[in-house]
Each structure stands twice: as structure tokens, then as C-alpha cells.
Amino acid sequence: MKHFCFLGSLVLFTQLSVAQHADTIPMPDPVRQGGKPLMQALNDRHSSRNFTEKELTLQQLSDMLWAANGINRPDGRRTSPSARNKQEIDLYITTARGVYLYDAVKNSLIGISTEDIRAKTGGQPFVKDAAVNILYVCDKSRAASTDETGALVNAAFTAGACAQNIYLYCTSEGLGSVVRGSFQSDELKGLLKLSDQQVIVMAQTVGYTQ
Ligand SMILES: Cc1cc2nc3c(=O)[nH]c(=O)nc-3n(C[C@H](O)[C@H](O)[C@H](O)COP(=O)(O)O)c2cc1C
């Protein structure tokens, strides 16, 4: 995979949205303070299904992904818990500009493809319009449990924690979100270029609402 190295474009990327290529895109540091008070965000959290096509900025993506499952301690542990700290959940994001894998260590987006596959991440009509559809992927080779059911239960638990973090971030940021159990796993596995050890456990739509 090629690495993004054109420094001159860095400023552009931090100001605009995700670039349209499959390279690795560095993101600005997440803003780890402020936002809506926690109890107010919990009070306002809800699912939305009326998205517009307005894109998120790279800062918003960085903040959202850090809230979901970013590194929040020097030892590399995350904002969401995982069984025995195995960190087996990866977040893939699909946007109008392509598909990316969140690299929490480098706070970057690893380009997977330049194809807009948002419409293929679910059958509900709003899915194709929303800025981002997130796919939560369990890598069983990193799971705490070697038992298939145990691995998937643990992974679903971590994905649920990530998803709720995103709901709360969206509530604070004035964005909408809905977690989705409905997606076409077989087709998506190919589009995300997953291995046979990787399983999509959940989807989540994020974007501006009408
Ligand atoms: C495991 C799970 C799967 C879900 N799948 C879908 C889905 O496929 N499509 C959808 O529109 N909402 C889905 N939802 C969202 C629920 O419909 C929603 O959370 C519920 O109606 C309560 O509404 P609220 O989130 O606004 O409180 C799912 C929620 C969960 C927890």
C-alpha cells in the first residue's frame, strides 16, 4: 500500500473532506475536550434515518473515530473496552470518496478502494445518501476467545460500545446516526477485501440530517 507523502496537500486535507484516492490519509489530532455535557448528550441520544449528502470534514472523522475506538492512554488502550484488551474490532468507513480503514495508532485512514459503496452497506433508502457508513469488523485471529460464538459475542460487545460512543459524539456534534444490523455481509466482505478471519458484526450510518 502506498503511503501519503505529499506534504503540500496536508493543509488541503485538514481543511477539506477525505481525498478521492486509496492512499493513507493522515487526520488532524482529535479534539479531546469540550462538546455537549455527558448527561445532556445521553438525554438527547436517538436514532436518525433522514440524512442529507453533506460530507463530514476530516476533523469530524478524526473526532468521531477517536470517540468510537481511539487510543486514550499511553499504553495504547482504547475509548472502548475489549475482552483481554485484544482490540479485535476494526472500523471501516465508506464515504462518497471511497472505503477506508481507521488506523488508531497513526490516526489515519488507510485507503481500501476509491469506490463509493455506501449503497451496498444496507438496503434502507437513507444509507446511500448519508456521509458515512461504518462497518464494524471482527478479526477473529486477534480475538480473546478461540470459540467462534465467544469471539463474536465479545466482538459485538466492543462494537456496541464503539457505536454508543459514536451516537454520543453525533449528539454533541449535531449529526445524526443509526446503528444497523441489516447489511449484505457476503458482498461487503469482497468490497472491503476482508480475509476469512474477518467478520462484519454491525453497521452504523452517520451524517447530517434534514
Ligand atoms: C443490534 C441493533 C440492530 C439494529 N438494526 C437496525 C437496522 O438495521 N436499521 C435501523 O434503521 N435501525 C436499526 N437499529 C436501531 C433501532 O431500531 C433503534 O435503536 C430503536 O428503534 C430505538 O430507537 P433509538 O435508537 O432512537 O432509541 C438497530 C439497533 C440495534 C441495537
The ligand as a MOL file (V3000), in Angstrom:
LIG
                    3D

  0  0  0     0  0            999 V3000
M  V30 BEGIN CTAB
M  V30 COUNTS 31 33 0 0 0
M  V30 BEGIN ATOM
M  V30 1 C -28.4920 -4.5700 17.3240 0
M  V30 2 C -29.2900 -3.4640 16.6750 0
M  V30 3 C -29.6330 -3.5490 15.3410 0
M  V30 4 C -30.3350 -2.5160 14.7150 0
M  V30 5 N -30.5860 -2.5870 13.3700 0
M  V30 6 C -31.2110 -1.5510 12.7650 0
M  V30 7 C -31.3750 -1.5570 11.3470 0
M  V30 8 O -30.9520 -2.4830 10.6550 0
M  V30 9 N -31.9850 -0.4940 10.7740 0
M  V30 10 C -32.4380 0.5720 11.5100 0
M  V30 11 O -32.9750 1.5110 10.9180 0
M  V30 12 N -32.2770 0.6210 12.8490 0
M  V30 13 C -31.6590 -0.4140 13.4930 0
M  V30 14 N -31.4270 -0.3600 14.8310 0
M  V30 15 C -31.8290 0.8590 15.5820 0
M  V30 16 C -33.0780 0.5820 16.4150 0
M  V30 17 O -34.2020 0.4510 15.5580 0
M  V30 18 C -33.2650 1.7600 17.3890 0
M  V30 19 O -32.1660 1.8110 18.2650 0
M  V30 20 C -34.5390 1.5590 18.1760 0
M  V30 21 O -35.6760 1.7410 17.3550 0
M  V30 22 C -34.6550 2.5520 19.3340 0
M  V30 23 O -34.5830 3.8670 18.8340 0
M  V30 24 P -33.4890 4.8740 19.4060 0
M  V30 25 O -32.1400 4.3960 18.9880 0
M  V30 26 O -33.8220 6.2060 18.7710 0
M  V30 27 O -33.6120 4.8990 20.8830 0
M  V30 28 C -30.7410 -1.3830 15.4610 0
M  V30 29 C -30.3980 -1.3050 16.8360 0
M  V30 30 C -29.6720 -2.3300 17.4240 0
M  V30 31 C -29.2590 -2.2070 18.8720 0
M  V30 END ATOM
M  V30 BEGIN BOND
M  V30 1 1 1 2
M  V30 2 1 2 3
M  V30 3 2 2 30
M  V30 4 2 3 4
M  V30 5 1 4 5
M  V30 6 1 4 28
M  V30 7 2 5 6
M  V30 8 1 6 7
M  V30 9 1 6 13
M  V30 10 2 7 8
M  V30 11 1 7 9
M  V30 12 1 9 10
M  V30 13 2 10 11
M  V30 14 1 10 12
M  V30 15 2 12 13
M  V30 16 1 13 14
M  V30 17 1 14 15
M  V30 18 1 14 28
M  V30 19 1 15 16
M  V30 20 1 16 17
M  V30 21 1 16 18
M  V30 22 1 18 19
M  V30 23 1 18 20
M  V30 24 1 20 21
M  V30 25 1 20 22
M  V30 26 1 22 23
M  V30 27 1 23 24
M  V30 28 2 24 25
M  V30 29 1 24 26
M  V30 30 1 24 27
M  V30 31 2 28 29
M  V30 32 1 29 30
M  V30 33 1 30 31
M  V30 END BOND
M  V30 END CTAB
M  END
